[in-house]
Amino acid sequence: MDQNHFNPALLKLAREERGFSQKKLAQELCIQQSSVCKYEAGVLIPSDDTIRSISKLFGYQSTFFFQDDLPVYSGLIFHRKRTSLSAKKRMSIEAEARLRAIDVLHLFKWKGMKSNIIPRENRKPEEMAQALREHWNVNDGPIENLTKLLEDNKIVILSFKFDAEELDGFVLNVDNIVCIAMNNDGGFSPDRQRFTMCHELAHALLHQNVFPDKTIEGEADRFAAEFLAPRKAIESDLVWPMTFEQLKQLKGKWKISMASLIYRAHKLGTISDAIYRRIMMYMSSHGFRKHEPECGLVPETPTLLNNMIQEFLAETQDALSELKLSEWRFNERYKQSGGLSEMSVGKA
Ligand SMILES: [Zn+2]
């Protein structure tokens, strides 16, 4: 291994993903904490033996840490709810997403693929949503399966358990490959997940070079609302007076939460402030602000990444060496796709 190509950022990510402090890693390796500090600062390169121990500990092949051409930290992460999450937990979740995104980079490079997205070009969020629908050849109607639409356009959904119920998703845009990390712990309704995916997609499209402030959250919500239901199509559906039954039917049709539909109707001016407040009070008093009727919505399941992994395993001689993962690490990360036992691995 050419020691010059050691990538300290990858060591830091691997450590953070496992929730290890520098001190804990030093103890595991029986070395000084200051050494770990220096490795991660890039002022000292670990010995071959130490690299081997680190690789074994975190489940990588030694070559993993010698990829110095990876845009590991590019791609901003915005959180809708970051306040109550501890820094350690947040770092671990972000590190896991970045490490999964590295696999995606390898796979996309192998296939010569990029996400099918468009530049912002000073468009307002709503205009951007309309432009993207047009670019993806989507008519003005409801989007039946948002996950499939995103994946058809090579937006990757990184679906894993966050171990943090306060966080439902965030986005990484690495080299114009958009990866949306989604918490699949089952705590979020299908309509909320769809809104989150659109909200995060908006950040990738609209906010790559902006300072994260409050306005971007509103912009991402505006994009999501328009992308899921274009104004010109939903306006005629949002006419009041409407019965609760009709509202439920609308939710089933557009696969958007009732709360979002009411909010949208208010935004579009089809209901007055007073009526908006009255409906929201009704929703609260019946517990619908916390748990809405499902209206037949079912969770969407991503398949793109698992399919690519399967294909990669089938067509690549030594797939694990290419991905630079140990067998247990691979199996743990991709157990949803069946793990190695059910797949044909070149090495076997
Ligand atoms: Zn956001």
Boltz pocket constraint, residues with backbone or C-beta under 6 A from the ligand:
constraints:
  - pocket:
      binder: B
      contacts: [[A, 78], [A, 79], [A, 80], [A, 199], [A, 203], [A, 216], [A, 217], [A, 220]]
      max_distance: 6.0
